Amino acid sequence: MISAHAHDPDRGVAVEVGPGGVLLDLTLDGRALRPGSDLARTILSLVDTATARADARAAHALGDLGELGLGRSGDAEDTTPTTWRVR
C-alpha cells in the first residue's frame, strides 16, 4: 500500500495518508491539545504535505498510465455529478 507520513513534533501531531489524501492514521499527543494550538490548521497542513508525497509515490509506482489509456484527463471534480455538489 502506498502511503506517506508527515509530523510536527513541536505541536504533537502526526498523520499518515494514502494517495489523494485518504487519511489512514492521525496521532495526537498532549501538545496538540494545548490552548491556542490551532489543531485543525496543523492537521490540514500536515495532510497536504503527506498527500503530495503519497501522490508522487503513486505516480512513480504506476508510471505513465496515459499510454494505457488510463491517465487522468481533467480535474477529479469533473467526475462528480452536479447534483452531489454543495451549492
Secondary structure, 3 states (H helix, E strand, C coil): CCCEEEEECCCCEEEEECHHHCEEEEEECHHHHCCCCCHHHHHHHHHHHHHHHHHHHHHHHHCCHHHHCCCCCCCHHHHCCHHHCCC
